[in-house]
Amino acid sequence: MTADDPPRPDPDALLAEATRQGRGRLKVYLGMAPGVGKTYQMLTTGRRLAAEGLDVVVGVVETHGRKDTEALVEGVDVLPRRAVEYRGQSLMEFDLDAALARRPQLLLVDEYAHSNAPGSRHPKRWQDVEELLSAGIDVWTTLNVQHLESLVDVVWKITGVRVKETVPDSALSDADEIELVDITPQELRVRLAAGKVYLPETARLATDNFFKLENLTALREIALRRAAKTVDDQLVGAMRRQGIDGPWAAGERILVLIAGDGMANSLVRAGRRLADLMMDAPWTVAHVERPNSPHRDRSAGRRVAEALKLAEQLGAATVVLTGDDVPQAVIAFARRNNVTQIVIGKTRDSRMRVVLGRSLAQAILRASGDAAVHFVSAGAPDGGAGPAGPALSGPRRRPLRSAIGYLAAIGLVGIANGIAWVLDRYGGGADLAMIFLVSVLVSGLAFGLRPALLASALAVVTYNFFFLEPRFSLQIGHAADIFTFVVFVAVAAVTGWLTGRVRDQALVSANRASAFSALLAASRRLSAASTQDAAAQALAEQASAAASSSAVVLLPRDGELAAAASAPGAVSLSLGAMAAARWAWERGEAAGTGTGTLPEVGWIFRPLVGLRGRAGVAGVEADAGAADVDERLVAAMLDQGAVALERAELADATVENEALRRSDRLRAALFNSISHDLRTPLSTVLGAATTLIDYDASLKPGVRLDLLVSIREEAERLNRYVGDLLDMTRLEGGALKTRAEWTDVRDVLAAAMKRVERRLGERVMKRDFPGELTLVQLDPSLLEQAVVNILENAVAYSPDGTQVEVAVYEDRSNVVISIEDEGPGIPQAEIERIFEKFRRLEEPTDRGRGNPSKGAGLGLSIAKGFIEAMGGRIAAASPIHGAVGTRILISLPKAVATHRLLL
Amino acid sequence: MSDHRPQILVIDDEPQIHRFLAPALDAAGYEPLRAETGQAGLAAIASQACDAVILDLGLPDMDGKQVLTRARAFYSGPILILSARDMEMEKIKALDLGANDYVEKPFRVGELLARLRAALRQRSGPVVAATVVTAGSVEIDLVRRLVTRDGAPVRLSPREYALLARLVEGGGRVLTHQQLLSAVWGPAHADDIQYLRVFMGHLRQKLEAEPSSPRHLVTESGVGYRFVAD
């Protein structure tokens, strides 16, 4: 960009502005601690606007029985609260739906960080506010600074209180206005002492600690800085929208590296703070997955997923890298993305790794090049005020199974001791150490790494104690035994470690294999489904199997989401579950258990997002017993399902399109045909008539008669043509109703032959009917029209002096009509297509002979349509007499039901 | 009379058309000739010195326009086109390829014969034998470049006069938009039909008794204009 370029607005800023259009405006009253007077301030201002005529409604305000605050609420419209039953208690909650229905211009909602009662639509009030804003309602709310997600750690360090009710930072930075409600810490303490500050019971315990002067001062500073930063953000945003180049983060990029340990969330929050310091520099949270040593425990995976989710909430980009060499993967990513700041946790690396120089921190520090590396110490564990130990100290296995493994390891070593004792006693000379190695090996293979290590330790000790001289002491007598013992220790440790690892990896591989085979099976089932319903059913069954609980697939039907398939068996969804499903459908986000929306419904609904958009919603019943569900497997399956549903929908649409295209082709053909075939007879009628009128006197009598005859013939031709078109329309439009009555085909044939008699000219029509013929059930008028069409065609295409033969006979299951002519026949290439619409052979032989039977090419097509509508078949064969002739066969099935009906 | 009955060749694949056209032409004093395919028609034009050709555009063996192009290579007599109403583009192409006029199917015999006579007249001498053409109360003197209405001179701009003269010289045959535009404004403006609409409006205002329902400067929808003398 040269200096002469006009300032160009930042597209991102404009885009953000555009999404704000139609949204309500959010104003947050921000304070450093309870009791500074946020609610009071909000209500005072709100009342003033209400007095000025604005439609102001109080959505929810906690007055905590304070008189001055209560007085402010009087006279202002207050929404009634909604009672929510929870564990026998009735909680009075903010009524979101009432607020949405009431649609005030301005809604006052106290306590932005409030957690809603279980069973509410959203778990958090800020999510309610989000929905109100998207509905275009302006909202004012109050917030204490310690509730900000990124400040949780900081507040914990300052006050020792871990805040549970949090709002994501974006909920504050998206506010259109922030008003800081500020009093001095001393003043606040005076108010506190005077009992003017309401504190819930639980908080009272922490009061002394929390309301210390130095704490309040620190919190005040944070609140002031946060308010200042928001003002700053708004300024920068305004500058960007106007295209003014500002002092924003030039090139700073932050990478936060997390692992599955307890520090993940702290690291993310640290990243956010760093990003804030650097004028909102772009930041990415990365986790490295090592394909050859996957998480051995689920809790680590879950912690990573949670931290990544938190990162997204705090405005970070997230990425999962793959690579066995973690430092190398991180540095490669950092280089590629011009990362300038790397944030990593200072974990307790194993001493071995430090000695080997394999510490992650060291490796990254060495390879980081220009990037600054920030270490965050494992200060505040994420587990909250509760016992933080277990969360930190390694994987949470299912205690029972682990215990069995360890017990079994002890038992195995015991057995080894027993066998060794027997051998020692009676066998003599055997190398007893081998017996112990076997027990370690078996422990490792059967129960994994840790039991194996336990077994090897036990084996070493007991072997030494019981079998090495001097016995029953841990001392070793002979020098040779010392060597044996050292080797034994080493072998036992390595054996235990190796077999344990082998088993664990085998388990992981087996899990993966079963996941793959489940996916494969799902993909096979899904790709075999040709209709939407079949695809939905397949998806429901596969998802149910994968999650080992009930699953349901909902598809949009006539604008409403409805259950299209479920497995196993029918599933009935509660109203709440349906609401969650609709939410997932409308917002395109997961809803239900484990999400931010309607977490109490007992189901989790995920939108099925295909290539072209949302195809539907899949729900899986959240079952406490089914904690083993591999989220990624289910997600992959749902992706496949979405694509399969989409494909089925496209296939349906294709069939519809094909039908439309066919009818379009028919219409085009009709137009062509009409322009030529209707106009030609009309031209003849008009031309002949005007000739007669204009030149009556000078015409010879024979010529006059011929002109009159031509008028009649052309009028008849027009009539037939119009009749054909009508028949065709009936067939095409599906309006053809066939009557079924017991009919003697010979009668129908005779009637049809009589109708074409007059057009025979010099041709002869012969009939060959049997004396007796089984009745068939059909529509005689349709059959007659079909036969007339075929006969007319035969006459039109055969020369004078030839013969047309109509025969009928029957075989065991059909009555067959045969119509033969001695015309030129039909070329082999054409015979397949003579029943197509608007198909006619060139040069009918009778042209210009006063017998214009040439139709629009619809006759045979109509005959075929009629015959097939009655369940019969029609076929053509040519040539039949040497090189000439055409035979049309109509076969009409004798009704199977004949006997029953006649008996 | 029977010695120089003009020979009229009818090229049409529909026998029914020949069936009434032959007696009608005969009764009107022409000698009808008949051809049912494009090839036969071309052969007939080449071998028999026919005075005019009536050509159907829809022929089984070749496109009517192709017949027209080939015939124009060696035949300069009038060629009338029979065509369907919904085929404007075909009509325009045929006229641009050298057809003299067209008649839409279905047609009255009287109309066809009138067009035929006009076409034959053009052929019998210079395009307009008379230098003064009368249309209602309007007289157009092509030599003096003078237009009068009820004896009083009418002021026409050079372009208006050029357009009018072109139409009058056409002697009653239709001239396509492109032909008129190329002749009056130059080939570069062959597609600027709006010029024509404006100038035809001016001419009708100045020359027609009822400009909204013109009798002499007639529109041929989608094709062009035609001058009809009395």
Chai-1 contact restraints between the chains, C-beta under 6 A:
chainA,res_idxA,chainB,res_idxB,connection_type,confidence,min_distance_angstrom,max_distance_angstrom,comment,restraint_id
A,S675,B,A84,contact,1.0,0.0,6.0,A-B,restraint_1
A,S675,B,D86,contact,1.0,0.0,6.0,A-B,restraint_2
A,R679,B,A84,contact,1.0,0.0,6.0,A-B,restraint_3
A,R679,B,K105,contact,1.0,0.0,6.0,A-B,restraint_4
A,R679,B,P106,contact,1.0,0.0,6.0,A-B,restraint_5
A,T680,B,E14,contact,1.0,0.0,6.0,A-B,restraint_6
A,L682,B,P106,contact,1.0,0.0,6.0,A-B,restraint_7
A,S683,B,K105,contact,1.0,0.0,6.0,A-B,restraint_8
A,S683,B,P106,contact,1.0,0.0,6.0,A-B,restraint_9
A,T684,B,Q16,contact,1.0,0.0,6.0,A-B,restraint_10
A,L686,B,P106,contact,1.0,0.0,6.0,A-B,restraint_11
A,G687,B,F20,contact,1.0,0.0,6.0,A-B,restraint_12
A,G687,B,V109,contact,1.0,0.0,6.0,A-B,restraint_13
A,A688,B,F20,contact,1.0,0.0,6.0,A-B,restraint_14
A,T690,B,R108,contact,1.0,0.0,6.0,A-B,restraint_15
A,T690,B,V109,contact,1.0,0.0,6.0,A-B,restraint_16
A,T690,B,G110,contact,1.0,0.0,6.0,A-B,restraint_17
A,T691,B,F20,contact,1.0,0.0,6.0,A-B,restraint_18
A,T691,B,A24,contact,1.0,0.0,6.0,A-B,restraint_19
A,T691,B,V109,contact,1.0,0.0,6.0,A-B,restraint_20
A,D694,B,V109,contact,1.0,0.0,6.0,A-B,restraint_21
A,D694,B,G110,contact,1.0,0.0,6.0,A-B,restraint_22
A,Y695,B,A27,contact,1.0,0.0,6.0,A-B,restraint_23
A,S698,B,A27,contact,1.0,0.0,6.0,A-B,restraint_24
A,L699,B,A27,contact,1.0,0.0,6.0,A-B,restraint_25
A,V703,B,P23,contact,1.0,0.0,6.0,A-B,restraint_26
A,L707,B,F20,contact,1.0,0.0,6.0,A-B,restraint_27
A,S710,B,R19,contact,1.0,0.0,6.0,A-B,restraint_28
A,R847,B,P15,contact,1.0,0.0,6.0,A-B,restraint_29
A,G848,B,P15,contact,1.0,0.0,6.0,A-B,restraint_30
